[in-house]
Amino acid sequence: MAWIQTVDEAEAAGIVKEEYDAAIARAGHLYNIVKLFSVRPKSMRAFVELYKVVMHDPDSPLSRAQREMIATVVSKVNQCHY
């Protein structure tokens, strides 16, 4: 398994802390996919914004359930455990 440096929750500051706190508020947990971007805070913020548009945009032609099912299938096909 690959090892990727991330910012620990206890050491998070600035944009990283804001995004960690928002992620926990949204999901009740800080998922590793969010932490992967922590050493590049501007990229982290852009990733989170893209995620919110793709998965939470009320104007999407797909329901939230459909988007979650697509994400689950793609993760399974890619052997991703997130």
Sequence and secondary structure as in RCSB ss.txt:
>XXXX:A:sequence
MAWIQTVDEAEAAGIVKEEYDAAIARAGHLYNIVKLFSVRPKSMRAFVELYKVVMHDPDSPLSRAQREMIATVVS
KVNQCHY
>XXXX:A:secstr
        GGG  HHHHHHHHHHHHHHSS  HHHHTTTTSHHHHHHHHHHHHHHHH TT SS HHHHHHHHHHHH
HHTT   
